[in-house]
Structures are given as C-alpha cells and as structure tokens.
C-alpha cells in the first residue's frame, strides 16, 4: 500500500509533505527478495499508476520514477538512467508526462522478472542506446 499524504505546508523556501510512516522503499524490497510475485506487483503498480495518472491529469510529469523513489507503506514481507524514457536522452530533450509511462514499465519489468532492465550497462551506454530510440513516436501508443 502506498503511504497516505497527511498534510502539506510551505515555509519560505520549501514545500513540506507530511506522510504516514513508510516501512521501506521498493528498491529495498527488490534487493532483498529479487522479485515480487504477480499479486504483489499488481498491488504496487496499481498504486503507482494511480498516482502518476493523478499527476498527469494536472499536467505534471514525475520524470524520476524508479524503485528507490517508490515508498511502500507495508512491511518487507511483501535501481539511474535505466528508468529514463528514450526521448529524455535526445539532444533536443522535448518530452512530456508520457515519459513516466516508460519508467513505470521498467519498474514493473524489474518487479516481475527480478532482473535489471539494462544489465551491466554504464550510464553512458544506456544514454547512447536510448538516444538511438529517439525516433520512436510516443504518440503511436495513444
């Protein structure tokens, strides 16, 4: 279960989010368990996609969806650039909130397979490979 947002307040420089206590990060669960079963993955991805959908309806892109940024409110019983959509690696860097769909897909792949989507690739190599996909038209997936 994704932790609930309890309160938001702003001081002179920052917004502060008060949330219910988080038990762990998805990254920690995956490091320990390697993978989630389908039922566990459905629970996590349902909450992630609901949150992303709410942001997108408001015209906001997260742009950094990865297991280390997914807070989990349940116990432990239940990785960089590999999560970045191809168009974010292009030199002109023209993209919108649809880049989050790529990241959610990579997270889901890793939850179910227990494997890194781009194993043993350095950040530069991932960037290079993703840049080759810049001609992929995201609009074709609508």
DSSP file (Angstrom, degrees, kcal/mol; ACC not computed):
  #  RESIDUE AA STRUCTURE BP1 BP2  ACC     N-H-->O    O-->H-N    N-H-->O    O-->H-N    TCO  KAPPA ALPHA  PHI   PSI    X-CA   Y-CA   Z-CA
    1    1 A X              0   0    0      0, 0.0    72,-3.3     0, 0.0    73,-0.4   0.000 360.0 360.0 360.0 135.8    0.0    0.0    0.0
    2    2 A X        -     0   0    0     70,-0.2    70,-0.2    71,-0.1    68,-0.0  -0.611 360.0-104.5 -77.6 135.3    1.3    3.5   -0.9
    3    3 A X        -     0   0    0     68,-0.4     2,-0.2    -2,-0.3    -1,-0.1  -0.273  35.8-114.4 -62.5 146.1    1.6    5.8    2.2
    4    4 A X        -     0   0    0     17,-0.1    16,-2.1     1,-0.1     2,-0.6  -0.546  19.4-120.9 -81.2 144.1   -1.1    8.4    2.5
    5    5 A X  E     -A   19   0A   0     -2,-0.2    14,-0.2    14,-0.2     3,-0.1  -0.773  30.8-179.2 -81.9 121.5   -0.3   12.2    2.3
    6    6 A X  E     -     0   0A   0     12,-3.1     2,-0.3    -2,-0.6    13,-0.2   0.876  58.0 -12.8 -92.0 -44.2   -1.4   13.7    5.6
    7    7 A X  E     -A   18   0A   0     11,-1.8    11,-3.3     2,-0.0     2,-0.4  -0.993  49.2-151.6-158.7 152.8   -0.6   17.3    5.2
    8    8 A X  E     +A   17   0A   0     -2,-0.3     2,-0.3     9,-0.2     9,-0.2  -0.999  22.0 167.7-128.4 130.8    1.3   19.8    3.0
    9    9 A X  E     -A   16   0A   0      7,-2.2     7,-3.7    -2,-0.4     2,-0.4  -0.979  20.1-143.4-141.0 158.5    2.8   23.1    4.3
   10   10 A X  E     -A   15   0A   0     -2,-0.3     5,-0.2     5,-0.3     2,-0.2  -0.945  11.0-173.6-123.5 136.4    5.2   25.7    2.9
   11   11 A X        -     0   0    0      3,-2.6     5,-0.0    -2,-0.4     0, 0.0  -0.375  56.0 -69.9-107.7-162.4    7.8   27.7    4.5
   12   12 A X  S    S+     0   0    0      1,-0.2     3,-0.1    -2,-0.2    -2,-0.0   0.833 128.5  13.8 -60.1 -34.6    9.9   30.5    2.9
   13   13 A X  S    S+     0   0    0      1,-0.1     2,-0.3     0, 0.0    -1,-0.2   0.668 120.8  38.9-116.4 -22.8   11.9   28.1    0.7
   14   14 A X        -     0   0    0      2,-0.0    -3,-2.6     0, 0.0     2,-0.4  -0.886  60.1-128.1-136.9 157.5   10.3   24.7    0.6
   15   15 A X  E     -A   10   0A   0     -2,-0.3     2,-0.5    -5,-0.2    -5,-0.3  -0.885  30.4-152.0 -96.4 139.1    7.1   22.7    0.5
   16   16 A X  E     -A    9   0A   0     -7,-3.7    -7,-2.2    -2,-0.4     2,-0.5  -0.959   3.3-156.3-116.9 130.5    7.0   20.0    3.2
   17   17 A X  E     -A    8   0A   0     -2,-0.5     2,-0.6    -9,-0.2    -9,-0.2  -0.921   2.2-158.7-108.1 123.1    5.0   16.8    2.8
   18   18 A X  E     +A    7   0A   0    -11,-3.3   -12,-3.1    -2,-0.5   -11,-1.8  -0.906  22.6 173.0-102.4 119.9    3.8   15.0    5.9
   19   19 A X  E     -A    5   0A   0     -2,-0.6   -14,-0.2   -14,-0.2     3,-0.1  -0.817  38.1 -92.7-123.9 160.9    3.1   11.3    5.2
   20   20 A X        -     0   0    0    -16,-2.1   -17,-0.1    -2,-0.3    -1,-0.1  -0.362  67.6 -73.0 -66.3 158.3    2.2    8.3    7.2
   21   21 A X        -     0   0    0      1,-0.1     2,-0.4     2,-0.0    -1,-0.2  -0.277  48.5-141.8 -59.2 130.1    5.3    6.3    8.2
   22   22 A X        -     0   0    0      1,-0.1    51,-0.2    -3,-0.1     3,-0.1  -0.790   5.8-156.6 -95.1 135.0    6.8    4.3    5.3
   23   23 A X        -     0   0    0     49,-1.7     2,-0.3    -2,-0.4    50,-0.2   0.847  65.2 -36.8 -78.2 -35.0    8.1    0.9    6.0
   24   24 A X  E     -B   72   0B   0     48,-1.5    48,-3.1    50,-0.1     2,-0.3  -0.973  59.6 -89.2-171.3 177.0   10.6    0.7    3.1
   25   25 A X  E  >  -B   71   0B   0     -2,-0.3     4,-1.7    46,-0.2     3,-0.3  -0.786  34.1-121.3-101.2 150.9   11.4    1.6   -0.5
   26   26 A X  H  > S+     0   0    0     44,-2.5     4,-2.7    41,-0.7     5,-0.2   0.880 114.7  61.3 -56.9 -37.2   10.5   -0.7   -3.3
   27   27 A X  H  > S+     0   0    0     40,-1.6     4,-2.2    43,-0.3    -1,-0.2   0.905 103.1  49.1 -56.4 -43.4   14.3   -0.8   -4.1
   28   28 A X  H  > S+     0   0    0     -3,-0.3     4,-1.9    39,-0.2    -1,-0.2   0.899 110.7  49.9 -65.1 -40.7   15.0   -2.4   -0.7
   29   29 A X  H  X S+     0   0    0     -4,-1.7     4,-3.4     1,-0.2     5,-0.4   0.923 112.3  47.6 -63.2 -44.2   12.3   -5.0   -1.2
   30   30 A X  H  X S+     0   0    0     -4,-2.7     4,-2.0     1,-0.2    -2,-0.2   0.860 109.5  53.0 -67.9 -34.8   13.7   -5.9   -4.6
   31   31 A X  H  < S+     0   0    0     -4,-2.2    -1,-0.2    -5,-0.2    -2,-0.2   0.891 117.9  37.7 -65.0 -37.4   17.2   -6.1   -3.3
   32   32 A X  H  < S+     0   0    0     -4,-1.9    -2,-0.2    -5,-0.2    -3,-0.2   0.932 131.4  25.7 -79.1 -47.5   16.1   -8.5   -0.6
   33   33 A X  H  < S-     0   0    0     -4,-3.4     2,-1.2    -5,-0.2    -3,-0.2   0.657  86.7-144.6 -92.7 -17.8   13.5  -10.6   -2.5
   34   34 A X  S  < S+     0   0    0     -4,-2.0     2,-0.3    -5,-0.4    -4,-0.1  -0.246  75.2  14.1  77.7 -45.5   14.9  -10.1   -6.0
   35   35 A X  S    S-     0   0    0     -2,-1.2     2,-0.3    -6,-0.1    79,-0.2  -0.976  71.0-124.5-152.7 162.1   11.3  -10.1   -7.5
   36   36 A X        -     0   0    0     77,-3.5     2,-0.1    -2,-0.3    42,-0.1  -0.801  30.5-114.7-105.5 152.2    7.7   -9.8   -6.5
   37   37 A X     >  -     0   0    0     41,-0.3     4,-2.6    -2,-0.3     5,-0.2  -0.358  39.8 -97.7 -76.4 170.8    5.0  -12.3   -7.3
   38   38 A X  H  > S+     0   0    0      1,-0.2     4,-2.4     2,-0.2     5,-0.2   0.877 123.2  52.3 -60.4 -40.1    2.3  -11.2   -9.6
   39   39 A X  H  > S+     0   0    0      2,-0.2     4,-1.8     1,-0.2    -1,-0.2   0.930 112.1  45.2 -62.5 -46.0   -0.2  -10.4   -6.8
   40   40 A X  H  > S+     0   0    0      1,-0.2     4,-2.2     2,-0.2    -2,-0.2   0.913 113.1  50.8 -63.6 -43.1    2.4   -8.2   -5.0
   41   41 A X  H  X S+     0   0    0     -4,-2.6     4,-3.1     1,-0.2     5,-0.3   0.882 107.5  53.9 -63.2 -38.6    3.4   -6.4   -8.3
   42   42 A X  H  X S+     0   0    0     -4,-2.4     4,-2.2    -5,-0.2    -1,-0.2   0.920 108.4  49.5 -61.9 -43.6   -0.3   -5.7   -9.1
   43   43 A X  H  X S+     0   0    0     -4,-1.8     4,-1.6     2,-0.2    -2,-0.2   0.947 116.3  41.4 -60.6 -49.1   -0.8   -4.0   -5.7
   44   44 A X  H  X S+     0   0    0     -4,-2.2     4,-2.4     1,-0.2    -2,-0.2   0.951 116.6  46.4 -64.9 -50.5    2.3   -1.8   -6.1
   45   45 A X  H  X S+     0   0    0     -4,-3.1     4,-2.9     1,-0.2     5,-0.2   0.830 107.9  57.8 -67.6 -30.8    1.9   -1.0   -9.8
   46   46 A X  H  X S+     0   0    0     -4,-2.2     4,-2.0    -5,-0.3    -1,-0.2   0.937 110.6  42.8 -61.9 -46.1   -1.8   -0.1   -9.3
   47   47 A X  H  X S+     0   0    0     -4,-1.6     4,-2.2    -5,-0.2    -2,-0.2   0.899 115.2  49.8 -67.0 -40.4   -0.9    2.5   -6.7
   48   48 A X  H  X S+     0   0    0     -4,-2.4     4,-2.6     1,-0.2     5,-0.2   0.941 112.6  46.0 -64.0 -47.2    2.0    3.8   -8.8
   49   49 A X  H  X S+     0   0    0     -4,-2.9     4,-2.5     1,-0.2    -1,-0.2   0.867 111.2  52.8 -67.5 -34.2   -0.2    4.2  -11.9
   50   50 A X  H  X S+     0   0    0     -4,-2.0     4,-2.1    -5,-0.2    -1,-0.2   0.929 111.7  45.8 -63.5 -43.8   -3.0    5.8  -10.0
   51   51 A X  H  X S+     0   0    0     -4,-2.2     4,-2.0     2,-0.2    -2,-0.2   0.916 114.0  48.1 -64.9 -42.9   -0.6    8.4   -8.5
   52   52 A X  H  X S+     0   0    0     -4,-2.6     4,-2.8     1,-0.2    -2,-0.2   0.901 109.7  53.4 -64.8 -40.6    1.0    9.0  -12.0
   53   53 A X  H  X S+     0   0    0     -4,-2.5     4,-2.3     1,-0.2    -1,-0.2   0.916 107.8  50.3 -60.3 -44.1   -2.4    9.4  -13.5
   54   54 A X  H  X S+     0   0    0     -4,-2.1     4,-0.8     1,-0.2    -1,-0.2   0.904 112.4  47.5 -61.8 -41.3   -3.4   12.0  -11.0
   55   55 A X  H ><>S+     0   0    0     -4,-2.0     5,-2.5     1,-0.2     3,-0.9   0.928 111.2  50.6 -64.8 -44.3   -0.2   13.9  -11.7
   56   56 A X  H ><5S+     0   0    0     -4,-2.8     3,-1.9     1,-0.3    -2,-0.2   0.861 102.6  59.7 -64.8 -36.1   -0.7   13.7  -15.4
   57   57 A X  H 3<5S+     0   0    0     -4,-2.3    -1,-0.3     1,-0.3    -2,-0.2   0.783 107.4  48.0 -61.1 -24.9   -4.3   15.0  -15.2
   58   58 A X  T <<5S-     0   0    0     -3,-0.9    -1,-0.3    -4,-0.8    -2,-0.2   0.327 123.2-107.7 -96.0   6.1   -2.8   18.1  -13.6
   59   59 A X  T < 5S+     0   0    0     -3,-1.9     2,-0.5     1,-0.3    -3,-0.2   0.740  75.8 135.6  76.5  23.3   -0.1   18.4  -16.4
   60   60 A X      < -     0   0    0     -5,-2.5     2,-0.4    -8,-0.1    -1,-0.3  -0.898  39.7-159.0-109.8 131.3    2.7   17.3  -14.1
   61   61 A X        -     0   0    0     -2,-0.5    38,-0.1     1,-0.2    39,-0.1  -0.905   8.5-155.8-104.9 136.1    5.4   14.8  -15.1
   62   62 A X        -     0   0    0     -2,-0.4    -1,-0.2    37,-0.2    37,-0.1   0.947  17.1-174.4 -73.0 -50.3    7.3   13.0  -12.3
   63   63 A X        +     0   0    0     36,-0.2    -1,-0.1     1,-0.1    24,-0.0   0.468  66.5  65.5  68.6   8.0   10.4   12.3  -14.5
   64   64 A X        +     0   0    0     22,-0.0     2,-0.6     5,-0.0    -1,-0.1  -0.138  58.6 155.6-149.8  47.4   12.2   10.2  -11.9
   65   65 A X        +     0   0    0     20,-0.2     2,-0.3     3,-0.1    44,-0.1  -0.678  20.6 130.8 -80.9 122.7   10.1    7.0  -11.4
   66   66 A X  S >  S-     0   0    0     -2,-0.6     3,-2.3    14,-0.1     4,-0.3  -0.963  70.8 -93.6-162.7 162.1   12.3    4.2  -10.1
   67   67 A X  G >  S+     0   0    0      1,-0.3   -40,-1.6    -2,-0.3     3,-1.2   0.813 121.1  60.1 -55.3 -32.6   12.2    1.7   -7.2
   68   68 A X  G 3  S+     0   0    0      1,-0.2    -1,-0.3   -42,-0.2    -3,-0.1   0.646 107.1  46.9 -70.9 -13.4   14.3    4.0   -5.0
   69   69 A X  G <  S+     0   0    0     -3,-2.3     2,-0.7    -5,-0.1    -1,-0.2   0.285  89.9  93.8-109.1   8.1   11.6    6.7   -5.2
   70   70 A X    <   -     0   0    0     -3,-1.2   -44,-2.5    -4,-0.3     2,-0.4  -0.892  63.2-156.8-105.7 109.7    8.6    4.4   -4.6
   71   71 A X  E     -B   25   0B   0     -2,-0.7     2,-0.4   -46,-0.2   -68,-0.4  -0.675   5.1-153.7 -87.0 134.9    7.8    4.4   -0.9
   72   72 A X  E     -B   24   0B   0    -48,-3.1   -49,-1.7    -2,-0.4   -48,-1.5  -0.914  14.2-162.9-113.9 136.3    5.9    1.4    0.5
   73   73 A X  S    S+     0   0    0    -72,-3.3     2,-0.2    -2,-0.4   -71,-0.1   0.530  70.5  77.5 -92.5  -7.4    3.6    1.5    3.5
   74   74 A X  S    S-     0   0    0    -73,-0.4   -51,-0.2     1,-0.2   -50,-0.1  -0.562  89.4 -88.7 -99.4 169.6    3.6   -2.2    4.0
   75   75 A X    >   -     0   0    0     -2,-0.2     3,-0.7     1,-0.1    -1,-0.2  -0.019  42.7 -93.7 -71.5 176.0    6.3   -4.4    5.6
   76   76 A X  T 3  S+     0   0    0      1,-0.2    -1,-0.1   -53,-0.1   -43,-0.0   0.502 107.9  84.0 -71.0  -3.1    9.2   -6.0    3.9
   77   77 A X  T 3         0   0    0      1,-0.3    -1,-0.2   -44,-0.0    -3,-0.0   0.938 360.0 360.0 -69.1 -45.5    7.2   -9.2    3.5
   78   78 A X    <         0   0    0     -3,-0.7   -41,-0.3   -42,-0.1    -1,-0.3   0.648 360.0 360.0 -21.3 360.0    5.6   -8.4    0.6
   79        !              0   0    0      0, 0.0     0, 0.0     0, 0.0     0, 0.0   0.000 360.0 360.0 360.0 360.0    0.0    0.0    0.0
   80   79 A X              0   0    0      0, 0.0     3,-0.1     0, 0.0     4,-0.1   0.000 360.0 360.0 360.0 360.0   17.8    0.8   -9.3
   81        !              0   0    0      0, 0.0     0, 0.0     0, 0.0     0, 0.0   0.000 360.0 360.0 360.0 360.0    0.0    0.0    0.0
   82   80 A X    >         0   0    0      0, 0.0     3,-0.9     0, 0.0     4,-0.1   0.000 360.0 360.0 360.0-152.3   19.8    5.9  -12.5
   83   81 A X  G >   +     0   0    0      1,-0.2     3,-2.1     2,-0.2    42,-0.0   0.606 360.0  86.3 -83.3 -15.9   19.2    6.2  -16.1
   84   82 A X  G 3  S+     0   0    0      1,-0.3    -1,-0.2    -4,-0.1    24,-0.0   0.724  91.5  53.8 -62.8 -17.6   17.7    2.8  -16.9
   85   83 A X  G <  S+     0   0    0     -3,-0.9     2,-0.3     2,-0.1    -1,-0.3   0.507  85.6 107.3 -92.1  -5.4   14.3    4.2  -15.9
   86   84 A X  S <  S-     0   0    0     -3,-2.1    16,-0.1    -4,-0.1     5,-0.1  -0.558  74.0-118.0 -80.7 134.5   14.5    7.2  -18.2
   87   85 A X    >   -     0   0    0     -2,-0.3     3,-1.5    14,-0.1     4,-0.5  -0.325  26.9-112.0 -66.2 151.8   12.4    7.2  -21.4
   88   86 A X  G >  S+     0   0    0      1,-0.3     3,-1.7     2,-0.2     4,-0.4   0.863 114.5  58.2 -55.4 -40.2   14.3    7.3  -24.7
   89   87 A X  G >  S+     0   0    0      1,-0.3     3,-0.6     2,-0.2    -1,-0.3   0.717  95.5  64.7 -68.4 -17.6   13.1   10.8  -25.6
   90   88 A X  G <  S+     0   0    0     -3,-1.5    -1,-0.3     1,-0.2    -2,-0.2   0.678 100.1  53.7 -75.0 -15.9   14.6   12.2  -22.4
   91   89 A X  G <  S+     0   0    0     -3,-1.7    -1,-0.2    -4,-0.5    -2,-0.2   0.514  84.6 106.8 -94.1  -6.7   18.1   11.2  -23.8
   92   90 A X  S X  S-     0   0    0     -3,-0.6     3,-0.6    -4,-0.4    42,-0.0  -0.378  79.2-120.0 -72.1 153.5   17.7   13.0  -27.1
   93   91 A X  T 3  S+     0   0    0      1,-0.2    -1,-0.1    40,-0.1    -4,-0.0   0.836 113.5  49.7 -64.6 -34.5   19.7   16.2  -27.5
   94   92 A X  T 3  S-     0   0    0      2,-0.1    -1,-0.2    -5,-0.0    -4,-0.1   0.685  92.3-153.4 -80.4 -15.8   16.6   18.4  -28.0
   95   93 A X    <   +     0   0    0     -3,-0.6     2,-0.7     1,-0.2    -5,-0.1   0.851  30.0 161.9  48.1  47.9   15.0   16.9  -24.9
   96   94 A X        +     0   0    0     -7,-0.2     2,-0.3     2,-0.0    -1,-0.2  -0.883  17.8 125.3 -98.6 115.8   11.4   17.5  -26.0
   97   95 A X        -     0   0    0     -2,-0.7     2,-0.2    -7,-0.1    -7,-0.0  -0.963  36.6-155.5-159.1 170.2    9.1   15.3  -23.9
   98   96 A X    >   -     0   0    0     -2,-0.3     3,-1.9   -38,-0.0     4,-0.2  -0.570  55.2 -57.0-136.1-159.6    6.0   15.5  -21.7
   99   97 A X  T >  S+     0   0    0      1,-0.3     3,-1.7    -2,-0.2     4,-0.3   0.643 114.7  82.4 -65.7 -13.1    4.4   13.5  -18.9
  100   98 A X  T >> S+     0   0    0      1,-0.3     3,-1.2     2,-0.2     4,-0.8   0.689  72.9  77.3 -65.4 -15.7    4.3   10.4  -21.1
  101   99 A X  H <> S+     0   0    0     -3,-1.9     4,-1.4     1,-0.3     3,-0.3   0.800  83.7  65.6 -62.1 -25.8    7.9    9.7  -20.2
  102  100 A X  H <> S+     0   0    0     -3,-1.7     4,-2.4     1,-0.2    -1,-0.3   0.790  90.1  63.8 -66.6 -26.9    6.6    8.4  -16.9
  103  101 A X  H <> S+     0   0    0     -3,-1.2     4,-2.0    -4,-0.3    -1,-0.2   0.906 101.6  50.4 -64.0 -41.4    4.8    5.5  -18.7
  104  102 A X  H  X S+     0   0    0     -4,-0.8     4,-2.2    -3,-0.3    -1,-0.2   0.947 111.0  48.9 -57.8 -50.4    8.3    4.2  -19.8
  105  103 A X  H  X S+     0   0    0     -4,-1.4     4,-2.4     1,-0.2    -2,-0.2   0.891 109.3  51.0 -61.4 -41.9    9.6    4.4  -16.2
  106  104 A X  H  X S+     0   0    0     -4,-2.4     4,-2.6     1,-0.2    -1,-0.2   0.902 109.8  51.8 -62.3 -39.9    6.6    2.6  -14.8
  107  105 A X  H  X S+     0   0    0     -4,-2.0     4,-2.5     2,-0.2    -2,-0.2   0.898 109.3  48.7 -62.8 -41.7    7.1   -0.2  -17.4
  108  106 A X  H  X S+     0   0    0     -4,-2.2     4,-2.3     2,-0.2    -2,-0.2   0.915 112.0  49.3 -64.5 -43.1   10.7   -0.6  -16.5
  109  107 A X  H  X S+     0   0    0     -4,-2.4     4,-2.4     2,-0.2    -2,-0.2   0.928 111.8  48.7 -61.9 -45.5    9.8   -0.8  -12.8
  110  108 A X  H  X S+     0   0    0     -4,-2.6     4,-2.3     2,-0.2     5,-0.3   0.920 109.9  52.2 -61.0 -44.5    7.1   -3.4  -13.5
  111  109 A X  H  X S+     0   0    0     -4,-2.5     4,-2.8     1,-0.2     6,-0.4   0.930 112.5  45.3 -55.6 -47.1    9.5   -5.5  -15.6
  112  110 A X  H  X S+     0   0    0     -4,-2.3     4,-1.8     1,-0.2    -1,-0.2   0.857 110.8  53.1 -69.8 -34.9   12.0   -5.5  -12.7
  113  111 A X  H  < S+     0   0    0     -4,-2.4   -77,-3.5    -5,-0.2    -1,-0.2   0.924 118.3  35.8 -63.8 -42.7    9.4   -6.3  -10.1
  114  112 A X  H  < S+     0   0    0     -4,-2.3    -2,-0.2   -79,-0.2    -1,-0.2   0.854 126.0  36.1 -81.5 -36.0    8.2   -9.3  -12.0
  115  113 A X  H  < S-     0   0    0     -4,-2.8    -3,-0.2    -5,-0.3    -2,-0.2   0.758  88.8-138.1 -90.3 -25.3   11.4  -10.6  -13.5
  116  114 A X     <  +     0   0    0     -4,-1.8     2,-0.3    -5,-0.4    -4,-0.1   0.657  68.8 111.8  73.5  14.5   13.8   -9.8  -10.7
  117  115 A X  S    S-     0   0    0     -6,-0.4    -1,-0.3    -5,-0.1     2,-0.2  -0.887  76.0-106.0-122.7 151.4   16.3   -8.6  -13.3
  118  116 A X    >   -     0   0    0     -2,-0.3     3,-0.7     1,-0.1   -10,-0.0  -0.529  25.3-135.1 -70.4 137.5   17.7   -5.3  -14.3
  119  117 A X  T 3  S+     0   0    0      1,-0.3     2,-0.3    -2,-0.2    -1,-0.1   0.851 102.4  25.4 -65.4 -34.0   16.2   -4.0  -17.5
  120  118 A X  T >  S-     0   0    0      3,-0.1     3,-1.1    -3,-0.0    -1,-0.3  -0.662  90.9-161.3-128.4  75.2   19.6   -2.9  -18.8
  121  119 A X  T <   -     0   0    0     -3,-0.7     3,-0.1    -2,-0.3    -4,-0.0  -0.263  65.1  -2.2 -66.7 142.4   22.1   -5.2  -17.0
  122  120 A X  T 3  S+     0   0    0      1,-0.2     2,-0.5     0, 0.0    -1,-0.2   0.681  92.9 133.9  57.9  24.5   25.8   -4.3  -16.8
  123  121 A X    <   -     0   0    0     -3,-1.1    -1,-0.2     4,-0.0   -39,-0.1  -0.891  52.7-130.8-104.7 133.8   25.5   -1.1  -18.8
  124  122 A X     >  -     0   0    0     -2,-0.5     4,-2.4     1,-0.1     3,-0.3  -0.381  31.7-104.0 -72.1 159.8   27.1    2.0  -17.7
  125  123 A X  H  > S+     0   0    0      1,-0.2     4,-2.7     2,-0.2     5,-0.2   0.873 121.9  52.8 -54.3 -40.9   25.0    5.2  -17.6
  126  124 A X  H  > S+     0   0    0      1,-0.2     4,-2.4     2,-0.2    -1,-0.2   0.893 108.9  49.2 -64.6 -38.8   26.7    6.5  -20.8
  127  125 A X  H  > S+     0   0    0     -3,-0.3     4,-2.5     2,-0.2    -1,-0.2   0.899 111.3  49.4 -68.2 -39.6   26.0    3.3  -22.7
  128  126 A X  H  X S+     0   0    0     -4,-2.4     4,-2.8     2,-0.2     5,-0.2   0.943 111.4  49.6 -61.8 -47.2   22.3    3.4  -21.6
  129  127 A X  H  X S+     0   0    0     -4,-2.7     4,-2.3     1,-0.2    -2,-0.2   0.916 111.3  49.8 -56.1 -45.0   22.1    7.0  -22.7
  130  128 A X  H  X S+     0   0    0     -4,-2.4     4,-1.1     1,-0.2    -1,-0.2   0.923 112.9  45.4 -62.5 -46.2   23.7    6.1  -26.1
  131  129 A X  H  < S+     0   0    0     -4,-2.5     4,-0.4     1,-0.2     3,-0.4   0.903 113.9  48.7 -65.8 -41.1   21.3    3.2  -26.7
  132  130 A X  H >< S+     0   0    0     -4,-2.8     3,-1.6     1,-0.2    -1,-0.2   0.871 103.8  60.4 -67.5 -35.6   18.2    5.2  -25.6
  133  131 A X  H >< S+     0   0    0     -4,-2.3     3,-1.6     1,-0.3    -1,-0.2   0.832  96.5  61.9 -60.5 -31.1   19.2    8.1  -27.9
  134  132 A X  T 3< S+     0   0    0     -4,-1.1     3,-0.4    -3,-0.4    -1,-0.3   0.729 100.4  55.2 -65.9 -20.5   19.0    5.6  -30.8
  135  133 A X  T X  S+     0   0    0     -3,-1.6     3,-2.5    -4,-0.4    -1,-0.3   0.331  72.4 108.9 -92.9   7.6   15.3    5.2  -30.0
  136  134 A X  T <  S+     0   0    0     -3,-1.6    -1,-0.2     1,-0.3    -2,-0.1   0.731  71.0  62.1 -61.0 -21.3   14.6    9.0  -30.2
  137  135 A X  T 3  S+     0   0    0     -3,-0.4     2,-0.4    -4,-0.1    -1,-0.3   0.561  74.5 114.7 -80.9  -6.4   12.6    8.5  -33.4
  138  136 A X    <   -     0   0    0     -3,-2.5     2,-0.8     1,-0.1     3,-0.1  -0.498  68.0-136.3 -64.2 120.9   10.1    6.3  -31.6
  139  137 A X    >   -     0   0    0     -2,-0.4     3,-1.4     1,-0.2     4,-0.2  -0.713  15.2-165.5 -86.7 111.2    6.9    8.2  -31.7
  140  138 A X  G >  S+     0   0    0     -2,-0.8     3,-2.0     1,-0.3     4,-0.2   0.806  86.3  69.2 -62.6 -28.6    5.2    8.1  -28.3
  141  139 A X  G >  S+     0   0    0      1,-0.3     3,-1.3     2,-0.2    -1,-0.3   0.748  85.1  69.1 -64.1 -21.1    2.0    9.3  -30.0
  142  140 A X  G <  S+     0   0    0     -3,-1.4    -1,-0.3     1,-0.3    -2,-0.2   0.654  94.3  57.6 -70.9 -12.7    1.7    5.9  -31.7
  143  141 A X  G <         0   0    0     -3,-2.0    -1,-0.3    -4,-0.2    -2,-0.2   0.447 360.0 360.0 -94.9  -1.1    1.0    4.4  -28.3
  144  142 A X    <         0   0    0     -3,-1.3    -1,-0.2    -4,-0.2    -2,-0.1   0.486 360.0 360.0 -75.3 360.0   -2.1    6.6  -27.6
